[in-house]
C-alpha cells in the first residue's frame, strides 16, 4: 500500500475554497425564554405570585409584622419543592422575625397554597415605603377660641421663651381641645 502525499498549503487552500461546509447547528432556545410570557400572563390572570403577596402582606402577617417587614421575593429551587421567601426586615427586629418564621410560613402557605413556602430568608435593610404602609394624616383640629388662647398665653407668663414655650403652648392647646387624653 502506498501512501498518498499530503497537499501543499496552496493546494489545501484551493481544496477548502471549493468545498463549503455547513455551519454548526445552533441549539434551540431555552424553554424558559419561550414560556416566560405565558407564565407572566397566567400570573397576572390568577394573581398568586410575589406581586399578590406584596399587595396583601398586611392582611397575611398582621398589622404589627407588616410595619416591620416586607416580602422581597419567592425563590423556587430548580429541582422543585417548596420555595424560599425572602423578607426584608428593619433593624434589630430580625431575631423576632426569625422566631416567628414558622407562623409566617404557615400564614403565607394559607394564602399561596399548601407547601408553597418552606423556609424564610431574612435580609436586614431599610424598608421601602409603600402606600399601604403609610398612615393617613389626621385632620387638623379647629383652633381654640380667642378667650381660651389668651388665658393659655397668660398662664405661661413672660418668663419662658423659645422652643420650650412653643411646646407648652401646643400641649396646652391640645389639652384644651380635648385631643390629649389624661389619666386620673
N, C-alpha and C positions, 0 to 999 in steps of 0.2 A: 504494500500500500504506500502510495507516495503522498507526501504532504503537500498541501497547496500553499503557496507563498501568501503571506499577508499583503493586503494592498498598501500602497504608499499613502501618505497623508493626503495628497492631491486626489488620488483615486477614491479614498474614503469619503472625502468631501463631496465628490461628484455623485457617489452612490447615495449618500444621505440627502442630497438636494433633489434627487429623482424620487425618492421614497417619502411618502407623507405618513407620519404616524398619527394615530388618534390621540387626542389629549386625554389625560386620565379622567375617569368618571368622577363627577362631583358627588359627594354624599348627599342624600336627601336632607332637607331642612329638618331641624329638631321639631319633634311633635309638639312640644310645649309652645313654640312660637306660633304654630298654626292654631292651636287650641286656646291660646290666651284671649283673643277677642270673644270667643264663645263663652268662656268661663266668666269673663267680666260682665257680659250681658246677663248671664244667669244669676250672678251675684247681685247685680242691680235689680233684677226682676224679683228675686226672692229675699234679698237683703239680710242674709245671715252670715256676713263676713265681718272682718275687723271694723269696717265703717259703721255697721249697725251696733257693734259692741261699744264703740266710742260714743255714738249718739245716745245710747241708753245706759251709759255707765253709772249714772247717779241712781237709776232705778235698780240696777243689778246689785251693786255693792252697798248701797245705802248712802245717806247724806254725809255721814262722818268720814267714811273712807273716800268718797268721791272728792271731798275737799283736799285730801292729801295725796291722792294718786290719780293717774290717768293711764289708760291702756296705750301701748305703743304699737305692738304688732303681734300677730299669731304666726309662729314659725312651725311649719309642719315638717316632720322628718321625711327623708327620701324613701325609706323603706316602708312607710305607712305607720300607723299608730297614732296615739294622742299627740296633740300639738303642744307647744310651749308658749305660754302667754307672757309677754314682756310688759312689765309695768314700770312706769317712771314714778319715783317717789321723791317728795321734797324733804330734804334734810334727814334728821335722825329718826324719822318715823319708819325707816326700813326694817328695824328689828320688830316693831309692832306688826307690820305687814307680813313679815316672814312667819310670825307665829299665827297669823290669821290666814295664811295661804291655803290650808285645806278648805276653810269656809269659802274663800274667794273662788277656788276651783269648783266647789260644789254649786255655787250660785251661777258662775259663768256656764257650767255644763247644763244647768237647768235652762238657761237662755238659748245656748247654741245647740244643745243636743247631748245625749249621754256619751261620755268618754271622748269628747272633742278636745278638752284640755287636760293634760296630765300633770303639768308642773308649771310653777310660776317663777319667772326670772325677774329679779328686782334690779332696777337701774336707778341710781341716785342722780338727781339733776333737777333743774328748775322746771316747774310745770308750765305748760302752755295755757294761757288764759283763754277759755272758750266762753261763748255767750251763755251757755247753760250753767257755768260755774260762777259767773259774775252776779253778785246780788243786785237786786233792783234798788235804785236810790229812793230814799224816803222823801215824802212830800215835805216841803218847808212848812213849818208851823206858823200860824199868823203872829204878827208882832204883838208885844204887850201894849196895853192901853197906856196913855201918857202918864196917868196918875201913878200907876204901879212902877213904871220905868223911873220916874223922878224919885219915888220913895226908895227904890233899889239903889240908885246912884247916891242918894243922900246917906243911906245906911253904910255904904262903903267909906264915905268920908274922903277927904282930900289927902290923906296920908299915903295911900297906896298909889303906885304909878307903874306903867309898863305892862309887860305880859301877864303878871300876876293879877292885876286889876281886870284885864280883859277876860282872863279865865274865870275869875269870880263873877263877873257880870254875866258871862254865858251860862254859868252854873245857876246863878240866881234867876235868870230868865226862864231856863228850863224847869226849875222847881216851881216858879210861879205859874207857868203854863200847865203844869201837871204832867209833863213828859218824863220826869225823873221820878221813879217810884222810891219812896223812902220806907225803910223798915222801922218798926217800932220795937 
